[in-house]
């Protein structure tokens, strides 16, 4: 089954340290919802104040194609 793959990048400050984190997510639909953004943010960010920097569309492909 093919999914639409996206790369999400966030910036956050934890204590005195600022960092940028990123993660990929495959979705069945092409639309990126607030729920999808929150799911990624909650899985990779340590701070509730993390800011979304960018969402990049990687393509419509199978998991095997994505993993290359």
C-alpha positions as CSV (number, residue, x, y, z in Angstrom):
1,X,0.0,0.0,0.0
2,X,1.3,3.5,-0.9
3,X,1.4,6.3,1.6
4,X,2.2,10.0,1.3
5,X,5.5,10.6,3.2
6,X,6.3,13.9,5.0
7,X,9.3,15.2,6.9
8,X,8.4,17.4,9.9
9,X,11.0,19.7,11.5
10,X,10.6,21.4,14.9
11,X,12.6,23.7,17.0
12,X,12.4,23.6,20.8
13,X,14.2,24.9,23.9
14,X,14.8,22.5,26.8
15,X,16.3,24.3,29.7
16,X,19.0,26.5,28.2
17,X,19.6,24.2,25.2
18,X,17.9,24.9,21.8
19,X,17.7,22.0,19.4
20,X,16.1,21.1,16.1
21,X,14.5,17.7,15.7
22,X,12.9,16.0,12.7
23,X,10.8,12.9,11.9
24,X,9.1,11.3,9.0
25,X,5.5,10.1,8.8
26,X,3.5,8.2,6.2
27,X,-0.1,9.1,5.8
28,X,-2.9,7.4,3.8
29,X,-4.3,10.8,2.7
30,X,-2.4,13.7,1.2
31,X,-3.7,16.3,3.7
32,X,-1.6,17.0,6.8
33,X,-4.0,17.5,9.7
34,X,-3.4,19.2,13.0
35,X,-3.7,15.8,14.6
36,X,-0.9,14.4,12.5
37,X,1.3,17.4,13.4
38,X,0.6,16.9,17.1
39,X,1.3,13.2,16.9
40,X,4.7,13.8,15.5
41,X,5.4,16.7,17.9
42,X,4.5,14.5,20.9
43,X,6.6,11.6,19.7
44,X,9.9,13.5,19.1
45,X,9.8,16.8,21.2
46,X,10.6,17.0,24.9
47,X,9.0,20.5,25.2
48,X,5.3,21.4,24.8
49,X,6.5,24.7,23.4
50,X,8.1,23.2,20.3
51,X,7.6,25.2,17.2
52,X,6.9,23.6,13.8
53,X,9.6,24.9,11.3
54,X,8.7,23.1,8.1
55,X,6.8,20.2,6.5
56,X,8.3,18.7,3.4
57,X,6.5,16.4,1.1
58,X,8.7,13.4,0.2
59,X,6.4,11.6,-2.2
60,X,3.7,8.9,-2.7
61,X,5.3,5.5,-2.3
62,X,5.3,2.1,-0.7
63,X,7.2,1.6,2.6
64,X,9.8,-0.4,0.7
65,X,10.4,2.5,-1.7
66,X,10.6,4.9,1.2
67,X,13.2,2.8,3.0
68,X,15.1,2.6,-0.3
